[in-house]
């Protein structure tokens, strides 16, 4: 099949708006009535410092667009990173050919026009000269080395600035744009003493030139030093405190259980559980695309559906799974605004936005006091190999500290915690007030679990 081509006077590279107008003009000329253009551009600079010098540097400026259209009753896809008049014609032609080659029936679902969208105010990260980024990365590394004489020459730091813009336009009159900004300083330190080696990493988001590098370095180094001299705990069952970072990691592994797509495909035990108690009453799990402390804020999802803040779990009750347009239509509900694409030409899936447990009222120290005699887990390993998000079962290599007399005590390592995530949700007895949203935009405060099985010595 060859689509209708429109005669162009010249073929020069153009901006997204110009390119979109030509794509839509060609789509209409070919008789298409349902189509959508999804565009992403990104500018990023990243560098790393090691051994007192910059050992890694990358700078990129990319842009690409993906077209979805309905042709012959099927959905076709095509993408490009070339924005010229000739490519506008070619993009439509390729998408139509792709649609006609499809055998699988897919629901024809494009976001409707005329919907209301909440305004977002994303955190802005200022661009700075590369030379200043170099100074910051080297200074952060120097601060780590100066924080303690046990910090080794193998330590390193990274500095990152990234700006990303997403646009979505469709034949229903939807015209959307969102921009996000990320700036981060990331120290990774290694300390050694008496033949023992420990490591730790941390990060600071925001404007690089505003980061307190000395404070960040000291905190990261202390994390590594706190691990030194760790023993192995006795096997048994203990009250468990999961630090905010550890619980965030665990939630990240099991977040896919709340996807309606997985539930409908038989890959989640959450299927059909809406309206039932799945967690302790103190547990509320939020999906909040407008979370102010996040660098990832947006008023719409990857299909153009208005983003929504919702309690996926409200006081222990599962109120909703996360939906895109297709899963919502299948379930007979509205989309929750959780459509996602890995790239402009990736299939549309479901994923959370800013996904986190609502913090509680307790400090971490108060959680230790409540635990009495227990284990504090600050690090988890083998998360993907040792956790099954379908069944909820996990057996994970862990590190952390003993809790003795309600206080954080000696460090421990090389032990395994085993349990079931869904049962753990029911066994949470208190949540801390130290909520931390990680770089993956999945977060949690520290949590206290009534009991966990520990395999140590």
N, C-alpha and C positions, 0 to 999 in steps of 0.2 A: 504493500500500500504506500502511495506517495501523497502526502498532504498538500493542500493549497499553499503555495508560497506567494508572498507579497513582494512586489518589486521595491527595492530600497535604493536610494540615491548613493549612499555610501555605507561602508561597513567599519565603523570605528567603535572602540571600546566605550561603553557608556555606564552611567551609574544605575543603581538598582531600579529607581523609579522609571527611568527611560526604558530599561530592559523589560520591566514588568508590563508597561503599556504596550510594547510591541508583542510580547508573548500573548497577552489577552486579545490583542487585535487579530493575531494569527489564529488563536483558538476560536474566536467568533467566526472568522472567515471559513474555518473548516467545519462549521456547524456544531461545535461543542457548546454545551449549555452548562455543564458542571465541571469546574476546574479550580485548581488552587496552586498558588506559588508560595513556596516556603524558602526563606533566604536567611543565611547566616554569614556574618563576617566577624573576623577576630584579628586583633593586633596584640601580639604578646612579645615580651622580652623576658628572658630568664637567664640567670648566670649563677655559677657556683664558685665558691672559694675553698681552696684546699692547699695546705702547706704554705700558707702565706701569700698565695697568688691566685689569680682567676684561672681555673682549670676547665671551665665549661661556659659556653655562651651560645645562645640561640635567639634569633629575632625573626618573627614571622608575621606576615600580613596576608590573610587568606579570605576568600569570599566564594560562596557557592550557592546555587539555587536548585531546588527540586520541584518538579511539576507533577501533580496528580490530576488525572482527568478521567471522565467516564466516556467510554467510546464502545459502541456495540454491546452495552450492558455490562461491561467489565471496567475495572479500574486499571489504568496504565500509569507507569512511572518513568521518569527520565530526569537526569540531573546534569548540571554543567558548572564549570568555573570560568567560562568564557562568556563575556557579556557584550555581544555584538548583534547587529540586526540579523545577519545570516544565522547565527546560533539561536536566536529567538524562534525563527522558522523551524530549524532543525530540532529544537527541544520539543516543540509541539508534535512534530512528525514522529519522533522517536517514542513519545509517550503514547500516541495513538496506536502505533505498531505494537508496542508492548501490551496495550489493552486487548488488542485483537488476538494476541498470541496466548492470552490467559484462558485456562480452562476452569479454574476454581472460581466459584461464585463468591463474591464478597458484597457485604451490604454497602450501598451507595450512601455515604454519610459525610456531608460537609457542614461546617458550622453555619448556622443561620445568621443573617444580618440583623441589624437593629437591636442588638443586645447591649446591656449596660456593663461597663467595666470599671472596676475600682482603680483610682489613681494610685500609683506607687511612687515612692521617693527613694530610689536606690542609693546606697552609699557610693559616694564618688571618690575615686582614687586618682590623685594627681599624677600626671606624667612628670618624670624627672629625667635629666640627661643620663645617658648610659654611664658616663664617668662618675656621676653621683651614686648610681646603683652599685658600681664597682666599689666605691668608698664604703658604702653601707655594708656590703657583703664581707669585705675585708675587716671592717671595724667589728662586725658581729663575731667573726672568727677570732679576732684578737681578744675581744671581751671574754669569750669562752676560755681561751688559753690562760688569760689573766685571772679568771675566777678561781682556779685551783691548779696547783702544780701537778696534780695527777691527771689532768686532761692531756690526752696524747695528740701527736701530730696527725693522727688519722681522722681527727674531727673535721667537720666541714660545715659550711653554711650555704644557703641558697637565697636568692632574692628574685621575686617574680612580680611583674605587672602585666595584667591582661584586661583588655576591653572587648566585649562581645555584643553584637547587635543582632537581634532576630526580627524578621519581618514576615508577616503572613497576610496574603491577600487572596480572596476567592471570588467566584462568580456570583455569590450572594450579597456582595457589597461589603464584605469584611475587609477592613484595612487596619492592621495592627503593627506596632513596633515596640520593642523593649530593648534596653541596653543595660548590661551589668558590668561592673568593674571589680577587679580583684587585685589586691596588693598584698604580698606576704613576705616576711622574713622567716626562714626556717633553719634553725640550728640543729645539727645532729652531732652529739658529742660522745666520745669514748674516753672512759677513765680507766686507769690501771693502777694497781698497788699489790705488791707481794705476789705477783703472778696471776692475780684475779683481774678480769676485765668486765666492765659493765658499760652499757650504752643507754642513751635516752635521746628523745627528740621533742621539739615543741614548735609552736608557730605563733606569729603575731600578725593579725590581719589589719589592713587599713593603709594609710599613707606611709610609705617606707621611711620618709624623712622624719616622721613623728614617732617612730618606734623607740622605746626605751631599750636600747640594745644591751646595756649593762644589766638591767633588771632581767631581761629575757634570758641572757646568757647565764646569770647566776641561778635562775630557777631551773633551767635545763640541766646544768651541771649538777645541781643538788639532786635532781631526779635520778641521775646516774649514780651519784655517790650513795644515795639512800639504799641502793640495791646491794651494796658491797657487804660481804660477810653473810650472805643469805644461806640459810640452812634449808632442810626439807621437812615439812610438817608431818606429823603422824597422820596416818590414814584414819578416816572417821567421818562423822556427820557433824557439820558446824553451822551456826548462823553465818550468813555470808553478807558482806558489804561489797558491792561492785562499785568501783570509782566511776565518776562521770564518763571518763574516756573509755573504760572497759565496757560499761553498759551501752554506750553509743556504738561500740564495735559490734556487740552482740545484737543490738537492734538492727544494725545495718545488714547483718546476715539474714535475719528473719523478717525484714521489712517486706519482702516479696510475698509473704504469706497473706498480706492484706490487699493484694492485687486481685481484683475481680476477674481479670484475665486468667490468672493462675487457678483461682477457685473454679471457674467455669471449665477449665481444662483438667480438673481433678488433681491439681498440684498444691492444694492448700486445704488444711483442716478447718479453715474459716468458712468454707462453703455452707451456706444456709444457716449461719450462726447469728445473723443480724437480729438484734433485739434480745440476745441472751447474755448472761453474765459469763465473761471469759477471763476476767482478771479481778484482782482485789478491788474493793470499793475505793481505795485511795489512788487508783491508777487511772489517769486520763492521758490518752495518746492523741496528740494534735498533728494535723497536716496544715501548715500555715504558710502559704506562698508570700505573705506580707510581713513575715517576721523581721523586725527592724534591725536586728543585729546580723542578719544574713546578707551576704553579697549576692545571693541568688533570690531576687524578688521579681515577680512578674504578675501582670494583671490577666494573663491568658495562658492557656496551655498550648501544646504542639498542634492542636486542631483549631485553635482560635476560640475555644470555649472559655467563658469567663472563669478565672481562678477563684477558688473559694477557701476560706478558712473553716475547717471543720474538726470536730472531735470524732476521730475514728473510733476511739474507745472513750466513753464518757462515764466516769465513776464505775469502771469495771465492765460496763455494758458495751458490746460491739454495736455501734449505731449504723455504720456503713462500711462497705469495702470501697476501694479506690477504683474509679471508673473512667474510661474514655467513652467516646460516642458509641462505638460498636458494642462494648460490654454492657453499657447502660441500656441500649436498645434491646439486647438479648434478655436482660433482667427486668425490663419494664420500668426502669427508673431514669432519673436524669443523670447526665455525666457529672462527676464531681470535679472536673477540670484537671484531670491527672494524665492526659495523653502525653506521650513522650516519644522523642525520636533521638536515636544515637547520632544520626547525621541527616542531611537533607533528603537522602534517598533511602533511609532505613524504614522498615515497617513501623507502623505506629503501635506502640505498646502502652503499658501503664507503669507509672512509677510515682513515688511521693515527691513532694516539693521540699519544704523544710519540715522534717518529720521528727518529732521529739516528745518525750514524756513531760507533761506539765510538772514543773518543780514543786516540791513540798515546802515545809516550813522549817526543816531541821538542818543544822550545820553538819558537816561531815563528822565532826567530833561528837556531836549528839547521836549520830547513827552508831558510832563505835560504842558509845555508852549503852545504847539500847541493845547492841549485839552481845555485850558482856564478854563472853569467851568465844571468839570466832576467827574468821579469816577475812582479810581485806584483799581483794583482787584488783590490781592496778594494770596488769598486762595479760593479754590473751594471745595465744599462738595457734596456728593451724585452723583458723576460723572456717575456711571453706572445705577443708578435708574432714574436719571433725564435727561439722554441724550439718544436719539435714533439715532444710527449711520446710519440707513436706510433713515429716513426722514430728518435728520440733526437737528431736533428740540431739544432744551434743555431748562431746567428750573432748575437753580442750586443755592444752598445755597452758599453765598459768604461773604467774609470779605475783608477789605482793608482800603482805605483812601479816603477822599474827595480830589478833586483837586480844589483849589480856587485861582483865579488870576494867573493861570499858575503854581502854586506851590503845592507840596504835603502838605496836611493839616491834619485835625484831623482824627483819626481812626474811622472806621465804621464797623458794623457787623450785623448779623441777617437780611440780605436782600437777595433778589433773583434777579439774572439776567436771562432774558428770551430772546430767539431769535432763529435763525437758523444758523447752522455752515456754510452752503453753501452760505447763504446771507452774513454772516460775512466776508467770504473770499473776497467778492466783496466790502465790506464796509471798509476794511483796508486802511488807508490813509498814514501810515508811519510805519516803523519798526526801532527798536533800534539797537545799536551796541553791546548789552550785551548778545549775544547768549549763552545759557546754555544748555548743553546736560545732561539730567538726568540719573539716574541709569538704567532707562529702555531703554536708547539710543534713546530716542525721545526728541527733543529739539526745542527751539525757542528763539528769542530775545523778548523783550517787544514789544507790538504792539499797535498802536492807531487805534481804530475803530470809525467811524463817529458818531454812535449813538447806544444805547442799552436801552432796557426797564428795569427799576429797580423797584422792588416791595419792599418798605420799610415801612415807617409809613405814 
